[in-house]
Amino acid sequence: MNITYFGQSSFLIEMNGIHLITDPFISSNPKAPDIDVDGIKAQYVLLSHGHQDHVEDAERIAKNNGAKIISNFEIVTWYGQKGIDGHPMNHGGKWKFDFGTVKYVYATHSSVLPDGTYGGNPGGFVIWDKNVCFYFAGDTALSMDMQTIPMTCPKLDFAILPIGDNFTMGHEDAAIAAEFIDCDTIVGCHFDTFGYIEIDHAAAISSFAKRGKKLILPAIGSTVEGV
């Protein structure tokens, strides 16, 4: 599986010939001026919560592609009022899509949509098919609930975790999270976009290495191969 990083928490992921994009915040991201939002092809848009830096380009990408939004009930309902199709979920539930199974899991954060509408409970997604299983955590603090993921989902091949601190867990807590979810390969997100979340890359990599984990810090526009 290959995943392409568009900055902040936005990844383009291909599963079984179908493209998923997570939390698209691109057009206002000062670190991603070379990413062509209108050139992105995706059949599904996965939104972890309603904050602007996670949903900014969701409507644009969905309408460009006739894509379906997967998120919690409140967010899917909000986009439905804009004429965008969606599949609503809530914590602990799972659904089998044409690309694989998605389970909506707990995240410790907040959520409000750009116009001030209540954004429901924030969450993350565990996604799997017969070949691979991965966890996209969205924005979250370290939580004991993460320990339930290995109990209720297939073995994780990799996980995408926020590491920028201040608004989410920092790399020290994220390394503990990697142990909680029993995952050795971590792709970092939600870092370096703006001053509050700039990180020391070497220190972050070291936090994971001390626990026997590999941290990948992708450059914007790059593709991580073989995760």
N, C-alpha and C positions, 0 to 999 in steps of 0.2 A: 504493500500500500504506500502511495505517495501523498504527501500533504503539502500544500503551498500556503505560505504565510503572507497575509496582507497587512499585518500590523495589529497592535493592541490584542484583541482576542479573536481576530478574524482569520479563519483557515478555510481553504477550499480542499475538500476531501472527496476522493473518488472511491466508491464502493460498487462493485459489480456493474460498472459502466454508468453509474448514476452519480451526479455531483451534488454534494452538500456544502453549504457555506454556513459558518458559525458567526454569530454576533458581528455583522458587517458595519464597521466604523472606519471608513476609508476616505471619503471626500473631504472631511475636515481634519483628517489626521495629518499634522505637519510633517510626520516622518514618512508618509506614503504618497508623495506628490506624483510618482510615476505609475501608480496603479490605475488602470482604466476601469472604472466601475461599470461602465456600459459594455465593456468587453467580457465581463464575467458571465459564464454560463453555469447555471445551477438549477436543479429541479426542486430542491428543498432548501429552506432557510431556517436554521435552528437558532432560536433566541433564548438565552439563559435567563434574562430579565429585561426590564424596560428602560434602563438608563440610556441616555443619548449616545454614549460612547460604545454602545453595543447594538443599537438598533438603527442608527442614522440612515444607512443605505438599504435597509431591509425592504422598504416599500418599493424603492427604485429597482432593485434587483429582482424582486418578486414579479413586478409588473413587466419588466423587460423579458422575463423568461416564462411567464405563466407558472411561476413556482409556488409551492405550498409552504406555508409557515408552520413549523412545529414549535410549540411553546406551551406555557400554561394557559388555562382557560381564559383568564382575563386578557392576556396579550393577544391570543388568537381572536377573541371577540372584538377587540379594538381594531385589529387589521381587517376583520370581516366587514366592519362598517365602512371600510375603504374599498370594498369590493375584492379583497384578496382572500383566496381560499386558505384554509388552515386545518390543522389537526390539534385539538386541545388535549393536554395531559395534566396530571398532577402527581405529587410525590408518591413514589412507590409503584406507580402504574407503568405498564409496558405495552408496546404495540408492535406488531410485525408489519413492516413496510416492504415495498418491493426491493429495497436495497439491503434490508436487514432488520433486526429487532432493536428498538429504542426503549430504554428505561429512564424515566425522569426521576432523578435522585435529589436529595436535600442539599441546599447550599445555605450558608450563614451570611446573609448580606441584606440589602434593602432593594426596593424596586418601585419606580414610578416612571410612567411614560412621558415623553417630551412635552405633552400639553398639560401635564399635572394629573392625568388620570391614574388611579391606582393600578399598579402593575402586577398585582398578585404576588405569590410566593416565588422568590428566586430559586433557581435550581440548576442542576447539571444533567448531563446525559451520558449514560453508558450505552454503547452501540456495538452490536456484534452480528456476525454471520458465521458460517461454518469455518471460515478461515482466520478471522481476526476479531479481537475485542479491544475496545479502547474507551477511555473515560475523558470527556470534556467537562471540566469542573465549573466553567463559568467564573463568576466572581464569588469567592468564598473565603471565610476564615477556616483555620484548622478546626475540625469537628470530630468528635468521637463517632458520629454517624458514618464517617468514611469507612470505619471498620466493618460495616455491614455489606459493603460492596463485594468483597471476596466471598462472603457468605451467600449472596443472592444472585451473583452474575458469573459468567464464565471468567476464567483467568485472564487478566489484562495483559495485552501485549505492549501497550504504551498508554500514557496518560498525558493530557494537556492541563497543566496547573498554573494558576496565577502566582507570580513570585515577586511582584513589584512593591509590596508592603503599602502602608498608609491606608489604602482603600480595601485591600485584600490581605491575605497572609503574605509575609515576606518569604525569602528563600529558606530561612532557617525552619520556619513552621511547615513550609511546603515539602521539605525533605522528610519531616516526620510524617506528613500526609502520605508520601510515597511508601513509607513503611506500613501505614494503616491500610492502604489499598493493595499492598503486596505487589508493587509494580517496580521494576528495575530501570525502565526507560521512560524518562520524563521530558516532554517538550514544554519549555517555559512560555508564558504569555503574560500580557498585562504588565509590561515593563518598558521603561525608557521613553514612553510616548510623550510625557511632559515631566516637569521638575519633581513633582511629588513622588513619582514612581521610577526615577532613574536608579539603576542598581550598579553595583560593582560586579562585573561578570565573573571575574576570577573567584571572588568570595562566594558567589552563588554556586558555581560549579563545585567548589570545595565543600560546601555544605552537603551536597548530595553525595560526593565521592566518599566522604567520611562515613556514610551509611551504606556504601556499596552500590550506589545508584548513579546512573548516567543522566546528566542534564544537557539537553540540546537547546541552544539559544539561536533560533533561526534568524537570518537577516530578512528584512522585508522584501518580498518578491522572490525569495528563494524557495526551493522545493526540498523537503526532507524526504529522502528516499529510503525505502525498506524498513520503516519503523513498524 
